[in-house]
């Protein structure tokens, strides 16, 4: 069992315009067919194509011309593409990220130049080959699970409900892919998937197959299979990696519902799709959530002193505070020499604006720790959350060892100049920002990192 000296506190989107590639020279002036269409194909048309998830297609010149000013505006503001892990002067991740959508400054300048020039079409002979859509969802679904009956959240209040799901596994299995499919994205705030090896949830769920579960799944022993929040993509693991699920285990899906005030939610049923390995993989993945420390730990880690403290160390974001920072540290203990870090994900709520996750390793002579930034999200957007997986073979992934420390730095803007918070205040019919504390509800805040760790499959 891998242990972290921390509370494993589980709990823990918008036009997707964006492109990614090396930008060509704009000295001669960019044209759609030669310069813009290739960028759209590489990073935009997976959503912005006919029948895609975005509300408008950018595959045609006419649509791209009409939206050129909006594309330039959204990308310059870093609201699009939906990729929060932008390069910064203080974070150089140890490996590139798989599927990186972020725009370079040259690419942003190219889109602005195209718009300012009147979005010239150019020569159709310069156009790339037609776009070939890539299938969404899992490459294969072996099991699909749904709640025994739909659930309607209470109007105007946060609800936390756990649903008991039986995958019917008579032998040990290894999950190599999962996809959470919310029934109503307007009310589903997030969902967590837990493994219930002892089938404790069976009694808790009773005949209805569900039970209230504020805070956690109310299980004495569990492991996190996966998580979903707005923007999360389906997870597909390499062929030699899987998440272990014991024989006869149940799954518990904890769903946080946040209905909009004044709107009565309809019953909904969030589903889960799973892909199961054909045979036991050589490596196992363990999802480790770190964060939400309510105070300091005895070892000096946990919640660190911050500017919102009033006497004792506390998590408090004062009303009107901009650039407010809360830091947390967690010491690592492993039963084996090291594990691989598959990637990193972060989670905050509406006041969050930036989060950085660092790995601290003691110096060779016990001197100052060496820092390595695993991920930073200076363009944090609650509506576009994802796991940032490293684009490298397992053997080349960064390593985590006992004695290392994981440090989280969460930055918040508790003012009406924060558009996400301002919109939430309006939705909640609140006149002004209030002090924000650590908690589960939407107007509370969180500071959570998810580290998927890969180790030999014993």
Kinemage of the C-alpha trace (Angstrom):
@kinemage 1
@onewidth
@group {chain A} dominant
@subgroup {mainchain}
@vectorlist {calphas} color= white
{ca unk a 1} P 0.000 0.000 0.000
{ca unk a 2} L 1.353 3.412 -0.905
{ca unk a 3} L 0.949 5.981 1.826
{ca unk a 4} L 1.134 9.745 1.788
{ca unk a 5} L 1.214 11.548 5.075
{ca unk a 6} L -1.849 13.551 4.286
{ca unk a 7} L -5.574 13.353 4.380
{ca unk a 8} L -6.558 11.724 1.093
{ca unk a 9} L -9.445 14.078 0.746
{ca unk a 10} L -11.411 13.156 -2.334
{ca unk a 11} L -13.235 16.272 -3.272
{ca unk a 12} L -11.694 16.334 -4.292
{ca unk a 13} P -16.516 24.146 -21.011
{ca unk a 14} P -17.937 28.439 -24.304
{ca unk a 15} L -16.715 28.056 -27.630
{ca unk a 16} L -13.733 25.734 -27.904
{ca unk a 17} L -11.705 27.791 -30.343
{ca unk a 18} L -8.027 27.034 -30.372
{ca unk a 19} L -5.182 25.721 -32.364
{ca unk a 20} L -1.719 24.333 -31.903
{ca unk a 21} L 1.367 23.969 -34.101
{ca unk a 22} L 4.344 26.011 -35.125
{ca unk a 23} L 3.041 29.175 -36.777
{ca unk a 24} L 4.318 30.012 -40.277
{ca unk a 25} L 5.707 33.420 -41.110
{ca unk a 26} L 3.057 36.089 -41.479
{ca unk a 27} L 5.263 38.472 -43.454
{ca unk a 28} L 3.265 37.821 -46.653
{ca unk a 29} L -0.007 37.886 -44.751
{ca unk a 30} L -1.861 34.773 -43.633
{ca unk a 31} L -4.643 33.238 -45.724
{ca unk a 32} L -7.272 30.732 -44.726
{ca unk a 33} L -6.335 27.825 -46.973
{ca unk a 34} L -2.565 28.089 -46.549
{ca unk a 35} L -2.165 29.172 -42.916
{ca unk a 36} L -5.359 28.959 -40.884
{ca unk a 37} L -7.047 25.763 -42.092
{ca unk a 38} L -4.102 23.533 -41.080
{ca unk a 39} L -4.183 24.994 -37.572
{ca unk a 40} L -7.915 24.487 -37.265
{ca unk a 41} L -7.567 20.881 -38.395
{ca unk a 42} L -4.859 20.098 -35.872
{ca unk a 43} L -6.505 21.526 -32.787
{ca unk a 44} L -9.992 22.865 -33.424
{ca unk a 45} L -12.000 20.613 -35.674
{ca unk a 46} L -12.131 17.752 -33.197
{ca unk a 47} L -14.932 19.859 -31.670
{ca unk a 48} L -15.637 22.506 -34.326
{ca unk a 49} L -16.628 20.234 -37.205
{ca unk a 50} L -20.007 19.318 -38.601
{ca unk a 51} L -21.703 17.181 -35.947
{ca unk a 52} L -19.017 17.995 -33.370
{ca unk a 53} L -19.590 18.927 -29.750
{ca unk a 54} L -19.086 22.666 -30.353
{ca unk a 55} L -22.047 24.764 -31.506
{ca unk a 56} L -20.438 25.886 -34.785
{ca unk a 57} L -18.179 24.292 -37.383
{ca unk a 58} L -14.945 26.003 -38.412
{ca unk a 59} L -14.260 23.621 -41.274
{ca unk a 60} L -15.483 26.037 -43.954
{ca unk a 61} L -13.902 29.305 -45.000
{ca unk a 62} L -17.204 31.194 -44.705
{ca unk a 63} L -17.615 30.251 -41.034
{ca unk a 64} L -13.976 30.956 -40.191
{ca unk a 65} L -14.181 34.365 -41.873
{ca unk a 66} L -17.339 35.301 -39.970
{ca unk a 67} L -15.783 34.247 -36.645
{ca unk a 68} L -12.244 35.516 -37.250
{ca unk a 69} L -12.526 38.519 -34.851
{ca unk a 70} L -13.982 36.282 -32.120
{ca unk a 71} L -11.270 33.660 -32.645
{ca unk a 72} L -8.588 36.337 -32.283
{ca unk a 73} L -10.241 37.832 -29.184
{ca unk a 74} L -10.786 34.516 -27.385
{ca unk a 75} L -7.287 33.224 -28.053
{ca unk a 76} L -5.601 36.481 -27.064
{ca unk a 77} L -7.497 36.405 -23.773
{ca unk a 78} L -6.379 32.769 -23.280
{ca unk a 79} L -9.980 31.733 -22.785
{ca unk a 80} L -9.504 29.409 -25.722
{ca unk a 81} L -8.382 26.814 -26.553
{ca unk a 82} L -9.608 24.823 -23.526
{ca unk a 83} L -6.140 24.114 -22.155
{ca unk a 84} L -5.171 25.540 -18.778
{ca unk a 85} L -1.587 24.231 -18.572
{ca unk a 86} L 0.149 27.068 -20.385
{ca unk a 87} L 3.946 27.519 -20.316
{ca unk a 88} L 5.132 29.955 -17.641
{ca unk a 89} L 8.485 31.329 -16.497
{ca unk a 90} L 8.159 29.376 -13.231
{ca unk a 91} L 7.039 25.975 -14.539
{ca unk a 92} L 8.803 23.705 -17.005
{ca unk a 93} L 7.025 20.315 -16.805
{ca unk a 94} L 9.339 17.281 -16.916
{ca unk a 95} L 7.748 15.979 -20.139
{ca unk a 96} L 5.488 17.444 -22.851
{ca unk a 97} L 1.774 16.926 -22.346
{ca unk a 98} L -0.155 14.528 -24.559
{ca unk a 99} L -2.609 16.322 -26.860
{ca unk a 100} L -1.285 19.782 -25.957
{ca unk a 101} L -3.701 22.372 -27.376
{ca unk a 102} L -2.057 25.566 -26.184
{ca unk a 103} L -1.279 28.377 -28.594
{ca unk a 104} L 2.137 29.951 -28.888
{ca unk a 105} L 2.400 33.732 -29.031
{ca unk a 106} L 3.255 33.455 -32.739
{ca unk a 107} L 0.107 31.429 -33.367
{ca unk a 108} L -2.022 33.972 -31.536
{ca unk a 109} L -0.417 36.750 -33.592
{ca unk a 110} L -1.161 34.768 -36.772
{ca unk a 111} L -4.869 34.524 -35.913
{ca unk a 112} L -4.995 38.254 -35.114
{ca unk a 113} L -3.249 39.139 -38.383
{ca unk a 114} L -5.713 36.968 -40.305
{ca unk a 115} L -8.645 38.743 -38.683
{ca unk a 116} L -7.216 42.252 -39.068
{ca unk a 117} L -6.512 41.620 -42.776
{ca unk a 118} L -10.170 40.859 -43.367
{ca unk a 119} L -9.749 37.078 -43.231
{ca unk a 120} L -8.468 36.567 -46.804
{ca unk a 121} L -9.331 33.221 -48.356
{ca unk a 122} L -6.200 32.721 -50.437
{ca unk a 123} L -5.751 30.038 -53.068
{ca unk a 124} L -7.871 26.894 -52.573
{ca unk a 125} L -4.991 24.947 -54.099
{ca unk a 126} L -3.080 25.618 -50.856
{ca unk a 127} L -5.736 23.884 -48.742
{ca unk a 128} L -4.772 20.785 -46.748
{ca unk a 129} L -6.462 17.431 -47.321
{ca unk a 130} L -10.024 17.246 -45.979
{ca unk a 131} L -10.307 16.827 -42.223
{ca unk a 132} L -10.833 13.267 -40.992
{ca unk a 133} L -12.780 13.296 -37.689
{ca unk a 134} L -11.428 11.233 -34.801
{ca unk a 135} L -13.921 9.146 -32.849
{ca unk a 136} L -14.704 10.426 -29.361
{ca unk a 137} L -15.203 8.325 -26.250
{ca unk a 138} L -13.458 5.061 -25.463
{ca unk a 139} L -11.872 3.002 -28.220
{ca unk a 140} L -13.916 0.074 -26.873
{ca unk a 141} L -16.620 -0.211 -24.220
{ca unk a 142} L -16.820 -3.544 -22.417
{ca unk a 143} L -19.082 -2.550 -19.519
{ca unk a 144} L -21.584 0.295 -19.177
{ca unk a 145} L -23.091 0.987 -15.756
{ca unk a 146} L -26.072 3.111 -14.770
{ca unk a 147} L -27.748 3.879 -11.431
{ca unk a 148} L -30.613 1.607 -10.473
{ca unk a 149} L -32.956 4.586 -10.694
{ca unk a 150} L -32.559 8.255 -11.732
{ca unk a 151} L -32.043 10.899 -9.081
{ca unk a 152} L -33.502 14.404 -8.850
{ca unk a 153} L -31.446 16.817 -6.765
{ca unk a 154} L -33.120 19.237 -4.363
{ca unk a 155} L -33.914 22.573 -5.965
{ca unk a 156} L -31.398 25.329 -5.181
{ca unk a 157} L -29.182 23.188 -2.922
{ca unk a 158} L -26.009 21.146 -3.283
{ca unk a 159} L -26.650 17.399 -3.116
{ca unk a 160} L -24.113 14.594 -2.783
{ca unk a 161} L -25.387 11.161 -3.791
{ca unk a 162} L -23.558 7.852 -4.014
{ca unk a 163} L -24.747 5.270 -6.532
{ca unk a 164} L -23.884 1.591 -6.143
{ca unk a 165} L -22.756 0.061 -9.450
{ca unk a 166} L -22.052 -3.637 -9.917
{ca unk a 167} L -19.675 -4.423 -12.819
{ca unk a 168} L -20.303 -8.137 -12.294
{ca unk a 169} L -16.629 -9.103 -12.137
{ca unk a 170} L -16.228 -12.727 -11.057
{ca unk a 171} L -12.435 -12.510 -11.420
{ca unk a 172} L -9.882 -9.729 -10.797
{ca unk a 173} L -9.935 -7.184 -13.615
{ca unk a 174} L -7.862 -4.241 -14.794
{ca unk a 175} L -9.586 -1.136 -16.116
{ca unk a 176} L -7.703 0.413 -19.051
{ca unk a 177} L -10.239 3.087 -19.915
{ca unk a 178} L -13.201 4.889 -18.369
{ca unk a 179} L -15.619 7.565 -19.465
{ca unk a 180} L -18.169 9.288 -17.208
{ca unk a 181} L -21.297 10.400 -19.079
{ca unk a 182} L -23.391 12.921 -17.094
{ca unk a 183} L -27.098 12.776 -17.748
{ca unk a 184} L -27.537 16.507 -17.107
{ca unk a 185} L -24.371 18.586 -17.354
{ca unk a 186} L -26.182 21.649 -16.032
{ca unk a 187} L -26.539 20.137 -12.560
{ca unk a 188} L -23.655 17.626 -12.292
{ca unk a 189} L -20.800 19.487 -10.585
{ca unk a 190} L -18.417 16.524 -10.489
{ca unk a 191} L -18.345 12.752 -10.095
{ca unk a 192} L -15.880 10.420 -8.363
{ca unk a 193} L -15.572 6.676 -8.947
{ca unk a 194} L -14.522 4.563 -5.957
{ca unk a 195} L -13.667 0.862 -5.779
{ca unk a 196} L -15.581 -0.913 -3.003
{ca unk a 197} L -13.701 -4.209 -2.602
{ca unk a 198} L -15.645 -5.185 0.537
{ca unk a 199} L -19.098 -4.411 -0.933
{ca unk a 200} L -19.944 -2.133 2.013
{ca unk a 201} L -22.016 0.097 -0.258
{ca unk a 202} L -24.506 -2.718 -0.872
{ca unk a 203} L -26.068 -2.230 2.554
{ca unk a 204} L -25.760 1.551 2.383
{ca unk a 205} L -27.573 1.711 -0.960
{ca unk a 206} L -30.423 -0.614 -0.030
{ca unk a 207} L -33.155 -1.320 -2.560
{ca unk a 208} L -32.741 2.016 -4.323
{ca unk a 209} L -29.039 1.424 -4.877
{ca unk a 210} L -28.027 4.912 -3.705
{ca unk a 211} L -27.450 6.880 -0.529
{ca unk a 212} L -26.487 10.399 0.625
{ca unk a 213} L -22.715 10.806 0.982
{ca unk a 214} L -21.533 14.328 1.747
{ca unk a 215} L -17.739 14.479 1.909
{ca unk a 216} L -16.827 10.929 0.905
{ca unk a 217} L -18.324 7.588 -0.102
{ca unk a 218} L -18.676 6.427 3.551
{ca unk a 219} L -16.479 3.373 2.922
{ca unk a 220} L -13.912 2.146 5.438
{ca unk a 221} L -11.523 1.008 2.712
{ca unk a 222} L -11.482 2.211 -0.870
{ca unk a 223} L -9.396 3.366 -3.812
{ca unk a 224} L -10.132 6.014 -6.426
{ca unk a 225} L -10.812 4.595 -9.877
{ca unk a 226} L -11.318 7.938 -11.579
{ca unk a 227} L -12.977 11.337 -11.574
{ca unk a 228} L -15.028 13.571 -13.837
{ca unk a 229} L -15.503 17.339 -13.868
{ca unk a 230} L -16.554 19.686 -16.680
{ca unk a 231} L -14.061 19.358 -19.534
{ca unk a 232} L -12.669 15.999 -18.423
{ca unk a 233} L -11.768 13.689 -21.309
{ca unk a 234} L -12.173 9.884 -21.325
{ca unk a 235} L -9.088 8.152 -19.925
{ca unk a 236} L -7.366 5.543 -22.103
{ca unk a 237} L -4.262 3.881 -20.628
{ca unk a 238} L -1.399 2.240 -22.541
{ca unk a 239} L -1.733 -1.516 -23.235
{ca unk a 240} L 0.635 -2.464 -20.397
{ca unk a 241} L -1.068 -0.361 -17.684
{ca unk a 242} L -4.351 -0.954 -15.840
{ca unk a 243} L -6.271 -0.019 -12.690
{ca unk a 244} L -6.831 -3.089 -10.503
{ca unk a 245} L -10.414 -3.958 -9.515
{ca unk a 246} L -10.802 -7.050 -7.271
{ca unk a 247} L -13.196 -9.858 -8.084
{ca unk a 248} L -16.781 -9.235 -6.880
{ca unk a 249} L -15.978 -5.589 -6.096
{ca unk a 250} L -18.628 -2.915 -6.430
{ca unk a 251} L -18.072 0.582 -7.768
{ca unk a 252} L -19.464 3.632 -6.010
{ca unk a 253} L -20.092 6.766 -8.047
{ca unk a 254} L -20.340 9.867 -5.893
{ca unk a 255} L -22.062 12.685 -7.770
{ca unk a 256} L -22.138 16.287 -6.575
{ca unk a 257} L -25.248 18.035 -7.908
{ca unk a 258} L -25.458 21.815 -8.000
{ca unk a 259} L -28.831 22.927 -9.429
{ca unk a 260} L -29.240 26.540 -10.434
{ca unk a 261} L -31.461 28.547 -8.077
{ca unk a 262} L -35.008 28.830 -9.319
{ca unk a 263} L -34.744 25.806 -11.582
{ca unk a 264} L -36.222 22.492 -10.516
{ca unk a 265} L -33.880 19.711 -11.667
{ca unk a 266} L -35.278 16.779 -13.606
{ca unk a 267} L -34.271 13.239 -12.621
{ca unk a 268} L -30.966 12.314 -14.221
{ca unk a 269} L -28.751 9.236 -14.425
{ca unk a 270} L -25.015 9.641 -14.947
{ca unk a 271} L -23.488 6.585 -16.648
{ca unk a 272} L -20.012 5.047 -16.615
{ca unk a 273} L -18.325 3.234 -19.513
{ca unk a 274} L -15.363 0.920 -18.845
{ca unk a 275} L -12.776 -0.784 -21.042
{ca unk a 276} L -11.293 -3.913 -19.446
{ca unk a 277} L -7.856 -5.353 -20.249
{ca unk a 278} L -7.844 -8.660 -22.088
{ca unk a 279} L -5.081 -9.934 -19.788
{ca unk a 280} L -3.234 -8.806 -16.687
{ca unk a 281} L -1.003 -5.829 -17.614
{ca unk a 282} L 2.584 -5.608 -16.413
{ca unk a 283} L 1.966 -2.313 -14.610
{ca unk a 284} L -0.781 -0.953 -12.369
{ca unk a 285} L -1.991 2.633 -11.996
{ca unk a 286} L -3.076 4.104 -8.663
{ca unk a 287} L -4.953 7.417 -8.606
{ca unk a 288} L -3.748 9.514 -5.679
{ca unk a 289} L -5.667 12.672 -4.678
{ca unk a 290} L -3.767 15.154 -2.501
{ca unk a 291} L -5.057 18.360 -1.023
{ca unk a 292} L -7.803 20.044 0.982
{ca unk a 293} L -5.654 20.057 4.125
{ca unk a 294} L -7.675 21.812 6.818
{ca unk a 295} L -4.628 22.671 8.930
{ca unk a 296} L -0.956 21.918 9.582
{ca unk a 297} L 0.218 18.318 10.131
{ca unk a 298} L 2.475 17.194 12.944
{ca unk a 299} L 5.339 16.674 10.496
{ca unk a 300} L 5.222 20.349 9.486
{ca unk a 301} L 3.406 19.690 6.225
{ca unk a 302} L -0.288 20.066 5.459
{ca unk a 303} L -1.740 23.563 5.223
{ca unk a 304} L 1.007 26.183 5.399
{ca unk a 305} L 0.675 29.689 6.894
{ca unk a 306} L -1.033 32.127 4.539
{ca unk a 307} L -2.187 35.742 4.227
{ca unk a 308} L -5.788 34.960 5.182
{ca unk a 309} L -4.917 33.473 8.585
{ca unk a 310} L -6.454 35.057 11.655
{ca unk a 311} L -4.234 33.938 14.527
{ca unk a 312} L -3.957 30.234 13.679
{ca unk a 313} L -3.230 28.688 10.289
{ca unk a 314} L -6.496 28.398 8.366
{ca unk a 315} L -7.829 28.183 4.841
{ca unk a 316} L -9.593 31.491 4.318
{ca unk a 317} L -9.894 33.643 1.188
{ca unk a 318} L -11.035 37.100 2.333
{ca unk a 319} L -13.760 38.869 0.393
{ca unk a 320} L -12.174 41.307 -2.057
{ca unk a 321} L -8.808 39.509 -2.101
{ca unk a 322} L -6.995 39.203 -5.442
{ca unk a 323} L -3.977 36.964 -5.913
{ca unk a 324} L -4.689 35.207 -2.615
{ca unk a 325} L -2.468 32.121 -2.190
{ca unk a 326} L -2.954 28.965 -0.123
{ca unk a 327} L -0.128 26.388 0.025
{ca unk a 328} L -0.142 22.757 1.134
{ca unk a 329} L 2.591 20.124 1.375
{ca unk a 330} L 2.388 16.333 1.519
{ca unk a 331} L 5.250 13.942 2.312
{ca unk a 332} L 5.555 10.763 0.252
{ca unk a 333} L 6.112 7.256 1.633
{ca unk a 334} L 6.366 4.278 -0.744
{ca unk a 335} L 6.832 0.540 -0.159
{ca unk a 336} L 9.024 0.314 -3.274
{ca unk a 337} L 11.987 2.490 -4.327
{ca unk a 338} L 10.059 4.613 -6.813
{ca unk a 339} L 6.963 4.910 -8.978
{ca unk a 340} L 6.301 6.695 -12.266
{ca unk a 341} L 4.151 9.828 -12.475
{ca unk a 342} L 1.721 9.380 -15.375
{ca unk a 343} L 0.520 12.983 -15.285
{ca unk a 344} L -1.153 15.524 -13.035
{ca unk a 345} L -4.588 17.058 -12.656
{ca unk a 346} L -5.811 19.945 -10.509
{ca unk a 347} L -9.149 20.990 -9.056
{ca unk a 348} L -10.471 24.258 -7.655
{ca unk a 349} L -13.837 26.023 -7.812
{ca unk a 350} L -14.979 29.405 -9.152
{ca unk a 351} L -12.560 31.662 -7.254
{ca unk a 352} L -9.536 29.671 -8.493
{ca unk a 353} L -7.352 31.326 -11.125
{ca unk a 354} L -4.016 29.480 -11.023
{ca unk a 355} L -2.632 26.281 -9.515
{ca unk a 356} L 0.898 24.883 -9.458
{ca unk a 357} L 1.950 21.375 -8.390
{ca unk a 358} L 5.629 20.873 -7.524
{ca unk a 359} L 7.741 17.904 -6.507
{ca unk a 360} L 10.418 18.656 -3.902
{ca unk a 361} L 13.323 16.240 -3.530
{ca unk a 362} L 15.893 16.649 -0.718
{ca unk a 363} L 19.355 17.603 -1.924
{ca unk a 364} L 22.084 14.907 -1.930
{ca unk a 365} L 23.645 16.276 1.257
{ca unk a 366} L 20.361 17.059 2.952
{ca unk a 367} L 20.594 20.620 1.677
{ca unk a 368} L 17.863 22.690 0.031
{ca unk a 369} L 15.308 20.612 -1.844
{ca unk a 370} L 15.380 20.474 -5.640
{ca unk a 371} L 12.064 21.587 -7.105
{ca unk a 372} L 10.411 20.184 -10.239
{ca unk a 373} L 7.120 21.606 -11.499
{ca unk a 374} L 4.709 18.845 -12.519
{ca unk a 375} L 1.979 21.138 -13.863
{ca unk a 376} L 0.760 24.721 -13.635
{ca unk a 377} L -2.597 26.021 -14.833
{ca unk a 378} L -2.353 29.834 -15.090
{ca unk a 379} L -5.400 29.720 -17.375
{ca unk a 380} L -7.498 27.730 -14.893
{ca unk a 381} L -11.123 27.450 -15.978
{ca unk a 382} L -13.560 25.392 -13.938
{ca unk a 383} L -15.489 24.516 -17.080
{ca unk a 384} L -12.480 22.888 -18.763
{ca unk a 385} L -10.824 20.448 -16.372
{ca unk a 386} L -8.675 17.537 -17.466
{ca unk a 387} L -5.820 15.229 -16.559
{ca unk a 388} L -2.582 16.466 -18.113
{ca unk a 389} L -0.864 13.208 -19.113
{ca unk a 390} L 2.810 13.184 -20.013
{ca unk a 391} L 3.551 12.256 -23.611
{ca unk a 392} L 6.238 9.650 -22.954
{ca unk a 393} L 6.584 5.866 -22.653
{ca unk a 394} L 6.127 4.572 -19.105
{ca unk a 395} L 9.855 3.896 -18.740
{ca unk a 396} L 10.591 7.552 -19.539
{ca unk a 397} L 8.035 9.108 -17.169
{ca unk a 398} L 9.245 11.241 -14.226
{ca unk a 399} L 9.785 9.357 -10.967
{ca unk a 400} L 8.448 9.827 -7.442
{ca unk a 401} L 10.393 8.474 -4.442
{ca unk a 402} L 9.912 8.146 -0.704
{ca unk a 403} L 11.092 11.305 0.999
{ca unk a 404} L 9.827 13.507 -1.805
{ca unk a 405} L 7.286 16.190 -0.975
{ca unk a 406} L 4.403 17.360 -3.178
{ca unk a 407} L 3.575 21.051 -2.796
{ca unk a 408} L 0.366 22.656 -4.020
{ca unk a 409} L 0.035 26.377 -4.594
{ca unk a 410} L -3.516 27.537 -5.237
{ca unk a 411} L -4.217 31.150 -6.216
{ca unk a 412} L -7.654 32.748 -5.950
{ca unk a 413} L -9.444 35.932 -6.974
{ca unk a 414} L -12.363 36.624 -4.638
{ca unk a 415} L -13.538 39.770 -6.409
{ca unk a 416} L -16.177 40.595 -9.002
{ca unk a 417} L -13.304 41.199 -11.450
{ca unk a 418} L -13.047 37.409 -11.598
{ca unk a 419} L -15.657 36.624 -14.298
{ca unk a 420} L -16.243 33.060 -13.125
{ca unk a 421} L -16.900 34.117 -9.541
{ca unk a 422} L -18.987 37.115 -10.591
{ca unk a 423} L -21.213 34.849 -12.695
{ca unk a 424} L -21.568 32.416 -9.795
{ca unk a 425} L -22.562 35.222 -7.404
{ca unk a 426} L -25.258 36.325 -9.834
{ca unk a 427} L -26.493 32.758 -10.189
{ca unk a 428} L -26.611 32.373 -6.400
{ca unk a 429} L -28.288 35.797 -6.055
{ca unk a 430} L -25.595 37.123 -3.752
{ca unk a 431} L -24.825 40.866 -3.791
{ca unk a 432} L -21.063 40.716 -3.196
{ca unk a 433} L -18.139 38.357 -2.534
{ca unk a 434} L -17.929 36.764 0.896
{ca unk a 435} L -15.058 35.140 2.775
{ca unk a 436} L -14.486 31.709 1.239
{ca unk a 437} L -13.556 28.651 3.297
{ca unk a 438} L -12.477 25.132 2.421
{ca unk a 439} L -15.462 22.931 1.604
{ca unk a 440} L -17.505 20.823 -0.781
{ca unk a 441} L -20.124 23.322 -1.942
{ca unk a 442} L -19.727 25.339 -5.121
{ca unk a 443} L -19.193 28.618 -3.258
{ca unk a 444} L -16.616 26.977 -0.997
{ca unk a 445} L -13.136 26.360 -2.398
{ca unk a 446} L -10.765 23.464 -2.876
{ca unk a 447} L -7.071 22.937 -3.549
{ca unk a 448} L -6.608 19.396 -4.887
{ca unk a 449} L -4.091 17.637 -7.118
{ca unk a 450} L -4.613 14.236 -8.717
{ca unk a 451} L -1.476 12.181 -9.341
{ca unk a 452} L -1.875 8.926 -11.290
{ca unk a 453} L 1.109 6.773 -10.270
{ca unk a 454} L 2.334 3.719 -12.205
{ca unk a 455} L 4.125 0.810 -10.519
{ca unk a 456} L 4.890 -2.870 -11.300
{ca unk a 457} L 1.766 -5.027 -11.184
{ca unk a 458} L 2.608 -7.479 -8.400
